[in-house]
Amino acid sequence: MNSIKSLLALLVLSPFTCNSITESIKSTPPIEARIEVNGVVFTLTLSKNTFALSDTLKGTFRVSNQSGDAQRYDFANIQQLGFRLSDADGKVSLYQPFIVSPALSSLQLQSGDSKEYPIFTTFTDHTGKFVDPGEYTLAAFLLDNNSPEVTLKITVT
């Protein structure tokens, strides 16, 4: 009878003891880095800077036109955002887009407009292999050399 009570207590309390299956419990405020070029601000924001291998890498890359003039960026593909996760030796562990869709696209921003691109991926490469735990640099950028690379340091445990 005691084992049944214990099992019921565990089932009732379990949803309240962890945030989710895929997110580590450690919580920190968002971190960000930004670069301004000719009145256009490129900002990389992440939910935190320390991730477990089972976490999802979540963030945004935002392009804000504060230049006073309309801006246009042309792309050879439908994908416009790229990001890369590299270790201290420069070895690339993750890169997106891995496959591109050949279709011309463009981004046009009037003065005061902005565009936000989500970053949402697991810590696995295109073969399904997890990255090694360690210190990394995440670089996010508009493809086709349309922006500088904005970088943040992260840790994967």
C-alpha positions, 0 to 999 in steps of 0.5 A: 500500500505504501508503494502505491501511495509513493507512486501516486505522489511521484506522479502528482508532483513530477510536473512541478519538479522540472521545467521540461524534458528538453530544457535544463533547469539553470535559468539566466537572463537573455544575452545579446550582442549587436553590431551597427553598420551604416545605421543598420543594427544587427542583434543576436539574442539568446535565451541563456549562455549555458546549455545542456546537450538536451536543450534547444538552442533558442534565440533571434537574429534581428535586423533593425534599419535605423539609417533614415534610408530604405535598405535592400538585401538580395539573396541567392536562396530563399534562406536569408539567415545563417548561423555557425557554432564553432569551438575555440580551434575554429572547428565548425560543429553546427552550420545552418542552412545545411541545404539551401533552396535555390530561389532568389529572395530579398529583404527590404526594410524601410527606415524604422523597420526591422526583421527578426529571424528565429534561431531554433535548433538542437545540439546535433549536426545533420547526421544526428550526432551531438556536439561535444561539450565545451566552449563555443562561439555562435555566429549569426549573419545574413547570408550572401555577405549581407551583414557582419557576423554577430557572435556570442560565447556559449557553453554546452555541458 
